[in-house]
Amino acid sequence: MVLPEIAAAASCYPPTKPFVPSDPQAVREYADLIRSDFELYIRDIQSYFRCLEEERARAFEEAREVSQEYGRFLQTVDE
C-alpha cells in the first residue's frame, strides 16, 4: 500500500488593519496607542508578505514535482 505524502501548507494570516476613531478628540487622546497599532501592523504585514512568498514557492515546487510524477505515471500506464 502506498500512502500519499502529506504536505503541510503554511498558514499565512493577514494582520488586522489598525482602527482609527473618527472622532478627532479620541485620535488625539489615543495617539500613542494608534501609532503603536500602525507600527505593529507594518511589521506584521511584512511578515505576512514573506509567509505568502514562502508558501508560493513551496506550492510551485510541489506542483513541479507532481507534474513530473504524473509524467512518470503516464509513461508507466502507456507501456
ABEGO torsion letter per residue (X at the ends): XBBBBBBBBBBBBBBBBBBBBABAAAAAAAAAAAAAAAAAAAAAAAAAAAAAAAAAAAAAAAAAAAAAAAAAAAAAAAX
